[in-house]
Amino acid sequence: MLITKFILSTTLLGFISNYAAVDASSSIRGTSAVHGRILEKDQSGTFLEEEIDNGDYVAEKDASGKKKPQHTINIELENGRIYTLENVDPMFTESKSGKGLKSGRGKITIGQGAIISGGSIDLQGGAPEVIEEEEEAGGKSGKHGEEEVKGKSGKYRNDGGRHLEDDAQKRNPIELDRSFYDSPTLGEKTVLAIRVEARDGAYSDTEEHLSQRVFGTGSSDDDMNLVSQYKACSYNKLNFVKATHRLVSNGVKTIKLTESITQGREIVRNAITVKINQEFRVSSPSLLADHVIYCLPKGTWNNTASAYVNHWLSVYNDHNCNIPTVLLHEVGHNLGFRHSRDGGVDYEDRTGLMGYTYSGLNGPRMCLNGAKSYQSGWYHDATKTITPMITPAGNGNTCFIGRLYGVAEYEAGNSDKTVIIKINDYREGKDSYFVAFNRALRMNYGTQEGRNSVIITKARGEGENASPSELIAKLNPLGKFAFRNFAGTGKKLVVEVVSRRARFPEVRIQLAGEQCEGTFPPTPSPKPACIGNKKAIQVNVRTDEYSDETSWSLTHTCSGTLVGKADIDTLSSSRSYSNVYCVHDVGEYRFTIEDSYSDGLCCHWGSGSYSVEYDGAVVAAGGRFRDTASAFFGSCP
C-alpha cells in the first residue's frame, strides 16, 4: 500500500509541552499550527494497541445498548510517553504490513507533517510506516541517580558521571524487553502502583490501602487481589511482586503533578510518565518494574480503565484501582490477553476474567476461558492436541475420548488429567478451537457463565497470538455440538459429552461416522504369572454411566491389609478395568464394591458389572445391587 509521509518546510522549532513541565530533550519537535504543532521530522517508536474498558462510567454503547470498549492505536517513544494516532488511513489496518504489526513489539515511523495536539497525533488520513524490529543494541538507557535501580534491566549506578551497566545488558541491551515478551505469563513479575495527585484532584485512597488491594498483606484473610488470583490460577507459574526502591513504599509511589485533571487522561498520563522519569532518574518507567499501574484522580476521564497490549502500562479511573477484577482484566491485556467475545460482542463471554469486570472487592473469583488458558501456558502438561482429518497425516491424534478436568483440579505433571483440548484446523492461518471444563470450584468458583459445563471457544491461528476469543458453545451432560464441514473435510466434527453427570465429564471429539481409536485408556497388560506359592486375584469392573459413584476394595482379612482399591471419582464412565494381584496362597480375602447412589452398576444407567477371579476360578460376579456387594474367599490359617 502507499505509505503517506508529510513534508514541511520551516525553520521554527519548538517543543511540545503538553501544558506540563516536561523533559525537553526527549520531546517531539514541531512548529506551531492552528490546532496543535506540526511534526517537523520523522518520529519512530513502538506500535501499541490500547483497550479502553467501560464499566460503571459507560461512555459508549453499541446498537443493542451493550457496553462497548474503545480501541486505539498508538506510538510509544523511548521515554515511555504515548501518543494516540488519529485519522489514520482506514486501509492501514487491513494492509499486509498493518495486520502483521504486533502491539508492544512492532516498530513504526510517523512521517513529518503530522499534527500533534496534547496526547494525540493526527495523521490526516495518512498511515505510519512499518519498520522492521531491529535486533541491534540500543535498548532503553538514560542517566540514573546515585542509588541502584532494580528492574527488568538489571542494576545501574552513577559513578563519577559515568553510566555503568551490568554484564548482561552490555551483551544485549534489549534483552530486558525480550525476556518479558517471550514469557509474559510465566515467572516473577514486578509491579509498581502509582498514586496520582493532580493540581485539583487526587486518587481517593491511601498508599497503604492501594498496596493491600493490589498485593494483599500475605494473610489468609486477604480479599482477592491481583497477586493472589493470578498466583492461584497459574499454580504459582505467574507471581507478581512489589517493585522495590528507596522512593517506593510497599510497591506504591505517590506522584504529584502541577497539571489539572481537566486537561484529560492523555496529558495527565504523559505528565505522570515524565514525573516518574525525573524523580527516579530513569529514561522510562518500564525500567522500574515489569508492570506499572497509574491510579488517576476521579474526573480525569469517564472510563473504567485501560491497558496496552503486550506492554507495561495500565491506567485506572480512581477507585477502579481497588477492584480486583478490573486489575486482573487490565493487567491481563498487558500479558497479551484480548477480550472474550460471544456473538462477536466484547465482554459477553463471562466464563472467565477477560469478559465483564465486576464491582465486588472480593470477587467473583474466576480464571480464564479455554482459549486464553492455552495461551497462558499454565496447563501445557495437561493439554491434548488433535488434528481431525479424513486421512490422518501420520503424526498426532485425530480425535479424543476421555475425561476433562477443570483448572481447579489441574495437577502439574499429571498428563492423565486433561484440562484443555486444542482442536487444530490443519489449514494455515485458520482458527483453532479449545474445549475445556468450566468447573466452578476454588479459584474458579465465581465463574459467571457456563458453570460446570464443557465450554468451546476459538481464537485466531494457533491461539498463541494476542487475539480476541469467541465463545462457541456450552455443553451440559449428554450435550453435543457439531462443526459442519470441518476444515473442508466435508464432514461434521462432533464434540459430545457422553456422561450424564456434570462432574468430570467424559468427552468424545471425532469426525462424524468415524471411530475414535488410539486415545482410549491403554489396554490392561496380560495377567502376570505369579511365582512361588502366590496366586493371582483378578478384579474386573465395567462401570456404568455414573462412574463417579463407584468404588471397590480388596482386603486380606487375616491381617487387615489392603491389597488394592479404586476410590470414588477415579474411574471413567462406561469403561472396563482389570487389575491383577499376586497374593500368598494362604489367607482369606474380602472384595467389596460400593455405589454411593445406591443403584448398583446395572441396569438403569448402563450395563455395568464386576467379577473376581481367584487362581483362575470366578469367586464373585454381578452388577445388580444397591449400595454395597461383598464376597469372601480363601481362609485364614
C-alpha positions as CSV (number, residue, x, y, z in Angstrom):
1,M,0.0,0.0,0.0
2,L,1.0,3.6,-0.3
3,I,2.6,4.9,2.8
4,T,1.9,8.6,3.3
5,K,4.5,11.0,4.7
6,F,4.1,14.7,5.3
7,I,6.8,17.2,4.2
8,L,7.1,20.6,5.9
9,S,9.5,23.4,5.1
10,T,10.1,25.6,8.1
11,T,12.8,27.0,10.3
12,L,10.9,27.4,13.5
13,L,11.4,24.6,16.0
14,G,9.7,24.2,19.4
15,F,9.0,21.5,21.9
16,I,5.6,20.1,22.9
17,S,4.9,20.9,26.4
18,N,1.6,19.2,26.8
19,Y,0.9,22.1,29.2
20,A,3.4,20.5,31.5
21,A,7.0,20.9,32.6
22,V,8.5,18.0,30.5
23,D,11.9,16.7,29.7
24,A,12.6,18.8,26.6
25,S,15.5,16.7,25.5
26,S,13.1,13.8,24.7
27,S,10.1,15.7,23.4
28,I,8.7,15.6,19.9
29,R,9.9,18.6,17.9
30,G,7.5,20.6,15.8
31,T,6.3,24.0,14.7
32,S,3.2,25.9,15.8
33,A,-0.1,25.2,14.0
34,V,-3.7,26.4,14.5
35,H,-4.8,23.1,16.2
36,G,-1.5,21.9,17.6
37,R,2.1,21.5,16.4
38,I,3.4,20.2,13.2
39,L,5.9,17.3,13.4
40,E,9.0,18.6,11.7
41,K,10.9,15.3,11.3
42,D,10.1,11.6,11.2
43,Q,9.5,10.1,14.6
44,S,10.0,6.4,15.3
45,G,8.7,4.3,18.2
46,T,6.9,1.2,19.4
47,F,3.4,0.4,18.0
48,L,0.8,-0.1,20.7
49,E,-2.8,-1.2,20.8
50,E,-4.9,0.1,23.7
51,E,-8.0,-1.4,25.1
52,I,-10.2,1.2,26.9
53,D,-12.7,-0.6,29.1
54,N,-16.1,0.8,30.2
55,G,-17.9,-0.2,33.3
56,D,-19.7,2.0,35.8
57,Y,-18.8,5.0,33.8
58,V,-20.1,3.9,30.4
59,A,-19.2,6.4,27.7
60,E,-20.2,4.4,24.6
61,K,-22.6,1.6,23.8
62,D,-23.3,-0.5,20.7
63,A,-26.5,-0.6,18.8
64,S,-28.1,-3.1,21.3
65,G,-27.2,-0.8,24.2
66,K,-24.4,-3.1,25.5
67,K,-21.2,-1.7,27.0
68,K,-18.7,-1.2,24.2
69,P,-14.9,-0.9,24.7
70,Q,-12.9,1.5,22.8
71,H,-9.7,0.5,20.8
72,T,-6.9,2.9,19.9
73,I,-3.6,2.5,18.1
74,N,-0.6,4.4,19.5
75,I,3.1,5.1,19.3
76,E,5.3,4.9,22.4
77,L,8.6,6.9,22.4
78,E,11.7,5.7,24.1
79,N,10.9,7.8,27.2
80,G,7.7,5.9,27.8
81,R,5.4,8.8,26.6
82,I,2.5,7.5,24.5
83,Y,0.5,9.3,21.7
84,T,-2.8,8.2,20.3
85,L,-2.8,8.0,16.5
86,E,-5.9,9.7,15.0
87,N,-7.3,10.0,11.4
88,V,-5.2,7.0,10.2
89,D,-5.8,5.7,6.7
90,P,-8.5,3.0,7.3
91,M,-6.8,0.8,4.8
92,F,-3.7,0.7,7.0
93,T,-5.1,-1.9,9.5
94,E,-6.3,-4.1,6.6
95,S,-3.0,-3.9,4.8
96,K,-0.4,-6.7,5.0
97,S,2.0,-4.6,6.9
98,G,-0.7,-3.3,9.3
99,K,-2.1,-6.7,10.0
100,G,1.4,-8.0,10.7
101,L,2.1,-5.4,13.4
102,K,2.1,-6.8,17.0
103,S,1.4,-4.5,19.8
104,G,4.4,-3.8,22.1
105,R,6.7,-5.4,19.5
106,G,6.3,-3.7,16.1
107,K,8.2,-0.6,15.3
108,I,6.6,2.3,13.3
109,T,7.6,5.7,12.0
110,I,5.3,8.8,11.9
111,G,6.2,11.0,8.9
112,Q,6.8,14.7,9.2
113,G,3.8,17.0,8.8
114,A,1.5,15.2,11.2
115,I,-0.4,17.4,13.7
116,I,0.4,16.9,17.4
117,S,-2.1,18.1,19.9
118,G,-2.0,17.1,23.6
119,G,-1.6,13.4,23.8
120,S,-2.5,12.6,20.2
121,I,-1.0,12.8,16.7
122,D,-3.3,13.5,13.7
123,L,-2.1,11.7,10.6
124,Q,-4.7,13.5,8.4
125,G,-5.6,10.4,6.5
126,G,-2.0,9.1,6.2
127,A,-0.5,6.0,7.7
128,P,2.5,5.1,9.8
129,E,5.4,3.4,8.1
130,V,6.1,-0.1,9.4
131,I,9.8,-0.7,10.0
132,E,11.5,-4.0,10.9
133,E,12.0,-4.7,14.6
134,E,15.7,-4.3,15.0
135,E,17.9,-6.8,16.8
136,E,20.8,-4.3,17.2
137,A,21.9,-2.9,20.5
138,G,20.4,0.3,21.9
139,G,17.7,-0.5,24.3
140,K,16.4,1.8,26.9
141,S,19.1,3.8,28.6
142,G,19.5,7.1,30.4
143,K,21.1,8.9,33.3
144,H,20.4,7.5,36.6
145,G,20.8,8.7,40.2
146,E,23.4,7.7,42.8
147,E,21.5,4.7,44.0
148,E,20.8,1.3,42.4
149,V,17.6,0.9,40.4
150,K,16.5,-2.7,40.2
151,G,14.1,-3.6,37.5
152,K,13.9,-5.6,34.3
153,S,17.1,-4.0,33.0
154,G,19.4,-5.0,35.8
155,K,21.4,-2.7,38.1
156,Y,22.7,0.8,37.4
157,R,24.7,3.3,39.4
158,N,26.2,6.7,38.8
159,D,30.0,6.5,39.1
160,G,31.7,9.9,38.5
161,G,29.0,10.8,35.9
162,R,29.7,7.6,34.0
163,H,26.7,5.3,33.4
164,L,27.7,1.7,34.3
165,E,25.7,-1.3,33.2
166,D,25.7,-4.9,34.2
167,D,27.3,-7.5,32.0
168,A,24.0,-8.9,30.8
169,Q,23.0,-5.6,29.4
170,K,26.4,-5.0,27.8
171,R,25.9,-8.2,25.9
172,N,22.4,-7.4,24.7
173,P,20.8,-4.1,25.9
174,I,17.4,-5.1,24.5
175,E,17.4,-8.4,26.4
176,L,15.4,-6.7,29.2
177,D,12.4,-6.4,27.0
178,R,12.8,-9.6,25.1
179,S,12.7,-11.7,28.3
180,F,9.4,-10.1,29.2
181,Y,7.8,-10.6,25.8
182,D,9.0,-14.2,25.4
183,S,7.1,-15.4,28.5
184,P,4.8,-12.6,29.8
185,T,2.7,-15.1,31.7
186,L,5.4,-17.1,33.4
187,G,7.8,-16.3,36.2
188,E,8.2,-13.5,38.7
189,K,7.0,-10.0,37.5
190,T,7.5,-6.8,39.5
191,V,4.6,-4.3,39.8
192,L,4.7,-0.6,40.7
193,A,1.4,1.2,41.6
194,I,1.4,4.9,41.1
195,R,-1.0,7.0,43.2
196,V,-1.6,10.3,41.4
197,E,-2.2,13.7,42.9
198,A,-3.0,16.5,40.4
199,R,-3.3,20.2,41.0
200,D,-7.1,19.9,41.5
201,G,-7.8,16.3,42.4
202,A,-6.2,13.1,43.8
203,Y,-6.7,9.4,43.7
204,S,-9.1,8.9,46.6
205,D,-7.3,6.3,48.7
206,T,-4.1,5.9,50.7
207,E,-0.9,4.3,49.6
208,E,-1.4,1.6,52.3
209,H,-4.8,0.7,51.1
210,L,-3.8,0.7,47.5
211,S,-0.9,-1.7,48.3
212,Q,-3.4,-4.0,50.0
213,R,-5.8,-4.1,47.1
214,V,-3.0,-4.8,44.6
215,F,-0.7,-7.0,46.5
216,G,-2.6,-8.2,49.6
217,T,-1.0,-8.4,53.0
218,G,0.1,-12.1,52.8
219,S,-2.6,-13.1,55.3
220,S,-5.0,-15.9,54.7
221,D,-7.8,-13.4,55.5
222,D,-6.9,-11.3,52.4
223,D,-9.6,-10.4,50.0
224,M,-8.9,-11.5,46.4
225,N,-6.3,-9.3,44.8
226,L,-4.1,-9.1,41.7
227,V,-1.3,-11.2,43.2
228,S,-3.4,-13.9,44.8
229,Q,-5.7,-14.7,41.9
230,Y,-3.1,-14.9,39.2
231,K,-1.0,-17.0,41.6
232,A,-3.9,-19.4,42.2
233,C,-5.0,-19.7,38.6
234,S,-1.4,-20.2,37.3
235,Y,-0.5,-22.6,40.1
236,N,2.5,-20.3,41.1
237,K,3.7,-20.1,37.5
238,L,3.0,-16.4,37.4
239,N,3.9,-14.4,40.5
240,F,3.6,-10.6,40.9
241,V,5.8,-9.0,43.5
242,K,6.2,-5.4,44.7
243,A,8.8,-3.3,43.0
244,T,11.5,-2.2,45.4
245,H,13.2,1.2,45.5
246,R,14.0,3.8,48.1
247,L,11.2,6.0,46.8
248,V,8.7,3.2,46.8
249,S,6.6,2.1,49.9
250,N,5.1,-1.4,49.7
251,G,5.0,-1.3,45.9
252,V,3.4,2.1,45.8
253,K,4.6,5.6,45.0
254,T,2.7,8.9,45.1
255,I,3.4,11.3,42.2
256,K,2.3,14.9,42.5
257,L,1.6,16.9,39.3
258,T,1.1,20.5,38.5
259,E,-1.4,19.6,35.8
260,S,-5.2,19.8,36.1
261,I,-7.5,16.8,35.8
262,T,-9.5,18.9,33.3
263,Q,-6.6,18.6,30.8
264,G,-7.7,14.9,30.2
265,R,-6.3,11.5,30.5
266,E,-3.7,11.7,27.7
267,I,-2.0,14.8,29.0
268,V,-2.1,13.6,32.6
269,R,-0.8,10.1,31.7
270,N,2.2,11.5,29.9
271,A,2.8,14.0,32.7
272,I,3.0,11.1,35.1
273,T,5.5,9.3,33.0
274,V,7.7,12.4,32.7
275,K,7.5,13.0,36.5
276,I,8.4,9.4,37.2
277,N,11.4,9.7,34.9
278,Q,12.5,12.8,36.7
279,E,12.1,11.6,40.3
280,F,13.6,8.2,39.7
281,R,16.2,9.4,37.2
282,V,15.3,6.8,34.7
283,S,14.6,7.1,31.0
284,S,11.3,5.2,31.2
285,P,9.1,3.8,33.9
286,S,9.5,0.4,32.3
287,L,12.9,0.3,33.8
288,L,11.4,0.3,37.3
289,A,9.0,-2.7,37.0
290,D,7.6,-5.2,34.6
291,H,4.1,-3.6,35.1
292,V,3.3,-0.1,36.2
293,I,-0.2,0.9,37.3
294,Y,-1.4,4.5,37.1
295,C,-4.3,5.4,39.5
296,L,-5.8,8.7,38.3
297,P,-7.9,11.1,40.2
298,K,-11.7,10.9,39.6
299,G,-12.8,13.3,36.9
300,T,-9.7,12.9,34.7
301,W,-11.8,10.7,32.3
302,N,-15.1,8.9,32.1
303,N,-13.9,5.3,31.5
304,T,-13.2,2.5,33.9
305,A,-9.6,1.7,33.0
306,S,-7.3,1.0,30.0
307,A,-4.3,-1.0,29.2
308,Y,-1.8,-1.5,26.4
309,V,-1.5,-5.0,24.9
310,N,1.9,-6.7,25.5
311,H,3.1,-3.8,27.5
312,W,4.0,-2.4,31.0
313,L,1.3,0.2,31.5
314,S,-2.3,0.1,32.7
315,V,-4.4,3.2,33.7
316,Y,-7.3,3.3,36.1
317,N,-10.1,5.8,36.9
318,D,-9.7,6.4,40.7
319,H,-11.4,3.6,42.8
320,N,-11.2,1.1,40.0
321,C,-7.5,0.7,41.1
322,N,-9.0,-1.1,44.1
323,I,-11.3,-3.5,42.3
324,P,-9.7,-7.0,41.8
325,T,-11.5,-8.0,38.6
326,V,-10.6,-4.6,37.0
327,L,-6.9,-5.1,37.9
328,L,-6.9,-8.7,36.7
329,H,-8.6,-7.7,33.4
330,E,-6.3,-4.8,32.6
331,V,-3.1,-6.5,33.6
332,G,-4.4,-9.4,31.5
333,H,-4.2,-7.1,28.5
334,N,-0.6,-6.3,29.4
335,L,0.0,-10.1,29.4
336,G,-1.4,-10.3,25.9
337,F,-5.0,-11.4,26.6
338,R,-7.6,-9.8,24.5
339,H,-11.3,-9.6,25.2
340,S,-13.5,-12.7,25.4
341,R,-16.4,-12.4,23.0
342,D,-19.8,-14.1,22.4
343,G,-21.6,-13.4,19.2
344,G,-18.8,-11.1,18.2
345,V,-19.5,-8.8,21.2
346,D,-16.7,-8.0,23.6
347,Y,-17.1,-8.9,27.2
348,E,-20.1,-11.2,26.5
349,D,-18.2,-14.4,27.3
350,R,-18.5,-14.3,31.1
351,T,-16.9,-17.6,31.7
352,G,-13.5,-16.0,32.6
353,L,-11.6,-12.9,33.5
354,M,-11.4,-11.2,30.1
355,G,-15.2,-10.7,29.9
356,Y,-17.0,-8.3,32.1
357,T,-15.5,-6.8,35.2
358,Y,-17.4,-6.6,38.5
359,S,-17.5,-4.1,41.3
360,G,-17.0,-6.6,44.2
361,L,-14.0,-6.2,46.4
362,N,-13.6,-9.9,46.9
363,G,-14.6,-11.4,43.6
364,P,-16.1,-13.1,41.7
365,R,-13.1,-15.4,41.7
366,M,-12.5,-16.9,38.2
367,C,-9.7,-17.8,35.9
368,L,-9.6,-17.8,32.0
369,N,-11.6,-19.5,29.3
370,G,-10.1,-22.4,27.3
371,A,-8.5,-20.3,24.5
372,K,-6.8,-18.0,27.0
373,S,-5.8,-20.8,29.3
374,Y,-4.0,-22.3,26.4
375,Q,-2.3,-19.0,25.6
376,S,-1.2,-18.7,29.2
377,G,0.9,-21.8,29.1
378,W,0.0,-22.6,32.7
379,Y,-1.5,-26.1,31.8
380,H,0.7,-27.2,29.0
381,D,1.3,-30.6,30.5
382,A,-2.5,-31.2,30.8
383,T,-3.2,-30.1,27.2
384,K,-4.1,-32.6,24.4
385,T,-4.0,-31.5,20.8
386,I,-5.9,-33.2,17.9
387,T,-6.0,-32.5,14.2
388,P,-9.1,-34.1,12.7
389,M,-8.7,-35.0,9.0
390,I,-10.2,-37.5,6.6
391,T,-6.8,-39.1,6.1
392,P,-4.5,-38.7,9.2
393,A,-1.1,-37.3,8.3
394,G,0.5,-39.9,10.4
395,N,1.6,-37.6,13.3
396,G,-0.5,-36.6,16.3
397,N,-4.0,-37.6,17.3
398,T,-7.1,-37.1,15.1
399,C,-9.7,-37.5,17.8
400,F,-10.1,-37.6,21.5
401,I,-12.1,-39.5,24.1
402,G,-11.6,-39.2,27.8
403,R,-12.4,-37.2,30.9
404,L,-12.0,-33.5,31.3
405,Y,-10.9,-31.7,34.5
406,G,-11.4,-28.1,35.5
407,V,-8.5,-25.8,36.2
408,A,-9.2,-26.3,39.9
409,E,-8.3,-30.0,39.6
410,Y,-5.2,-29.5,37.5
411,E,-2.1,-31.4,38.7
412,A,1.2,-30.3,37.5
413,G,3.0,-33.1,35.6
414,N,-0.1,-35.3,35.5
415,S,-0.8,-35.7,31.8
416,D,-3.6,-38.1,32.5
417,K,-5.8,-35.3,33.8
418,T,-6.7,-33.4,30.7
419,V,-7.6,-29.7,31.2
420,I,-7.6,-28.3,27.7
421,I,-8.2,-30.0,24.3
422,K,-6.9,-28.0,21.4
423,I,-8.5,-28.7,18.0
424,N,-6.3,-27.8,15.1
425,D,-7.6,-26.9,11.6
426,Y,-4.6,-28.1,9.6
427,R,-5.0,-25.3,7.0
428,E,-2.6,-22.5,7.7
429,G,-3.9,-19.4,9.3
430,K,-7.3,-20.8,10.3
431,D,-8.8,-20.6,13.7
432,S,-8.1,-23.1,16.5
433,Y,-10.8,-24.4,18.9
434,F,-10.4,-25.1,22.5
435,V,-12.5,-27.4,24.7
436,A,-12.4,-27.0,28.5
437,F,-14.4,-27.9,31.5
438,N,-15.6,-24.8,33.4
439,R,-15.6,-26.3,36.9
440,A,-16.9,-23.8,39.4
441,L,-14.5,-24.7,42.2
442,R,-11.9,-22.9,44.4
443,M,-10.2,-20.2,42.4
444,N,-12.8,-20.5,39.6
445,Y,-15.8,-20.8,41.9
446,G,-17.2,-17.4,40.8
447,T,-17.4,-18.0,37.1
448,Q,-20.4,-16.1,35.8
449,E,-21.5,-18.3,32.9
450,G,-21.5,-21.9,31.9
451,R,-20.8,-23.1,35.4
452,N,-19.8,-26.8,35.4
453,S,-20.3,-27.0,31.7
454,V,-17.9,-28.0,28.9
455,I,-17.1,-24.8,27.0
456,I,-15.9,-24.5,23.4
457,T,-14.0,-21.3,22.4
458,K,-12.0,-20.3,19.4
459,A,-9.1,-18.0,18.7
460,R,-7.1,-16.9,15.7
461,G,-4.3,-19.1,14.4
462,E,-2.6,-21.3,17.0
463,G,-4.2,-19.5,19.9
464,E,-0.8,-18.1,21.0
465,N,-1.3,-14.6,19.5
466,A,-3.0,-11.7,21.2
467,S,-6.4,-12.1,19.5
468,P,-9.9,-12.0,20.9
469,S,-11.5,-15.3,21.7
470,E,-15.1,-16.3,20.8
471,L,-17.5,-18.4,22.8
472,I,-18.8,-21.2,20.5
473,A,-20.9,-23.5,22.7
474,K,-21.7,-24.5,26.3
475,L,-22.4,-28.2,26.7
476,N,-24.2,-29.9,29.6
477,P,-24.2,-33.6,30.3
478,L,-25.1,-35.5,27.1
479,G,-24.8,-32.3,25.2
480,K,-23.5,-32.2,21.6
481,F,-22.1,-29.6,19.2
482,A,-21.2,-30.2,15.5
483,F,-18.8,-28.1,13.3
484,R,-20.2,-28.5,9.8
485,N,-17.7,-29.3,7.0
486,F,-14.8,-29.0,9.5
487,A,-11.6,-27.9,7.8
488,G,-13.0,-28.6,4.4
489,T,-13.3,-32.3,5.0
490,G,-17.0,-32.4,4.1
491,K,-17.7,-34.0,7.4
492,K,-19.1,-32.8,10.8
493,L,-16.7,-32.6,13.7
494,V,-18.8,-33.7,16.7
495,V,-17.9,-32.6,20.3
496,E,-20.1,-34.7,22.6
497,V,-20.4,-35.0,26.4
498,V,-21.1,-38.7,26.8
499,S,-21.5,-38.8,30.6
500,R,-24.7,-37.9,32.4
501,R,-23.1,-36.3,35.4
502,A,-21.6,-32.8,35.3
503,R,-18.5,-33.6,37.5
504,F,-15.5,-34.9,35.5
505,P,-17.4,-35.1,32.1
506,E,-16.5,-37.7,29.6
507,V,-15.9,-36.1,26.2
508,R,-15.7,-37.5,22.7
509,I,-14.4,-35.5,19.8
510,Q,-14.3,-37.1,16.3
511,L,-15.4,-36.7,12.7
512,A,-19.0,-38.0,12.2
513,G,-19.1,-41.6,11.1
514,E,-15.5,-42.4,12.2
515,Q,-14.4,-44.4,15.2
516,C,-12.0,-42.8,17.6
517,E,-9.0,-45.0,18.1
518,G,-5.7,-44.7,19.8
519,T,-6.8,-42.3,22.6
520,F,-8.6,-44.7,24.9
521,P,-7.0,-45.7,28.1
522,P,-4.3,-48.3,27.5
523,T,-5.4,-52.0,27.3
524,P,-4.5,-53.8,30.6
525,S,-1.4,-55.9,30.4
526,P,-1.8,-59.7,30.2
527,K,-2.2,-61.4,33.5
528,P,1.2,-62.0,35.0
529,A,2.4,-65.4,36.1
530,C,2.5,-65.5,39.9
531,I,5.6,-67.3,41.0
532,G,6.3,-69.4,44.1
533,N,3.4,-70.1,46.5
534,K,1.5,-67.0,45.3
535,K,-1.8,-67.0,43.5
536,A,-3.5,-64.4,41.2
537,I,-6.6,-62.4,42.2
538,Q,-8.0,-60.6,39.2
539,V,-10.6,-57.8,39.7
540,N,-12.7,-56.9,36.6
541,V,-15.0,-53.9,36.7
542,R,-17.2,-52.4,34.0
543,T,-18.5,-49.1,35.1
544,D,-22.0,-47.6,34.2
545,E,-22.7,-44.1,33.1
546,Y,-22.2,-42.8,36.6
547,S,-18.6,-43.9,37.3
548,D,-18.0,-41.2,39.9
549,E,-20.3,-43.2,42.3
550,T,-18.3,-46.4,42.1
551,S,-15.5,-47.6,44.4
552,W,-14.1,-51.0,45.4
553,S,-11.6,-52.6,47.7
554,L,-9.8,-55.9,48.1
555,T,-8.6,-56.7,51.7
556,H,-6.6,-59.6,53.3
557,T,-9.0,-60.2,56.2
558,C,-6.5,-62.2,58.3
559,S,-4.1,-59.3,58.7
560,G,-6.4,-56.4,57.7
561,T,-4.0,-55.4,54.9
562,L,-5.5,-53.5,52.0
563,V,-4.4,-55.3,48.8
564,G,-6.0,-53.0,46.2
565,K,-8.7,-50.4,45.7
566,A,-10.3,-47.9,43.3
567,D,-11.6,-44.8,45.1
568,I,-14.7,-42.8,44.2
569,D,-14.2,-40.3,41.3
570,T,-11.2,-42.3,40.0
571,L,-13.0,-44.4,37.3
572,S,-14.3,-43.3,33.9
573,S,-17.8,-43.9,32.7
574,S,-18.7,-47.0,30.7
575,R,-15.2,-48.4,30.8
576,S,-13.7,-51.8,31.6
577,Y,-10.9,-52.2,34.1
578,S,-8.8,-55.2,35.1
579,N,-6.4,-55.4,38.0
580,V,-4.3,-58.4,38.9
581,Y,-2.7,-59.0,42.3
582,C,-0.3,-61.8,43.3
583,V,-1.1,-62.9,46.8
584,H,0.0,-65.6,49.3
585,D,-1.6,-68.9,48.9
586,V,-2.8,-69.0,52.5
587,G,-5.4,-66.4,53.6
588,E,-8.9,-65.1,53.4
589,Y,-9.8,-62.1,51.2
590,R,-12.8,-59.8,51.1
591,F,-13.9,-58.0,47.9
592,T,-16.3,-55.1,48.4
593,I,-17.8,-52.9,45.7
594,E,-19.9,-49.8,46.5
595,D,-22.2,-47.4,44.7
596,S,-22.8,-44.0,46.5
597,Y,-26.1,-43.5,44.8
598,S,-27.4,-47.0,45.8
599,D,-28.4,-48.1,42.3
600,G,-25.5,-50.5,41.6
601,L,-23.9,-50.9,38.3
602,C,-26.7,-52.4,36.3
603,C,-29.0,-51.8,34.6
604,H,-30.7,-48.4,34.9
605,W,-27.8,-46.3,33.7
606,G,-25.7,-48.6,31.5
607,S,-24.7,-52.3,31.7
608,G,-22.0,-52.2,34.4
609,S,-20.7,-55.4,36.1
610,Y,-17.9,-56.8,38.2
611,S,-16.2,-60.2,38.6
612,V,-13.4,-61.5,40.8
613,E,-11.2,-64.5,39.8
614,Y,-9.1,-66.3,42.4
615,D,-6.5,-68.7,41.0
616,G,-8.4,-68.8,37.7
617,A,-11.8,-69.5,39.3
618,V,-14.6,-66.9,39.4
619,V,-15.4,-66.3,43.1
620,A,-17.7,-63.3,42.8
621,A,-19.7,-61.7,40.0
622,G,-22.7,-59.4,39.5
623,G,-23.9,-55.9,38.7
624,R,-27.3,-55.6,40.3
625,F,-27.0,-54.4,43.9
626,R,-27.9,-51.3,45.9
627,D,-25.2,-49.6,47.8
628,T,-22.8,-52.5,48.6
629,A,-21.9,-56.0,47.4
630,S,-19.2,-58.2,49.1
631,A,-17.6,-61.6,48.6
632,F,-15.3,-63.6,50.8
633,F,-12.9,-66.3,49.5
634,G,-9.9,-68.3,50.8
635,S,-9.4,-69.0,54.6
636,C,-7.2,-67.9,57.4
637,P,-4.8,-70.5,58.8
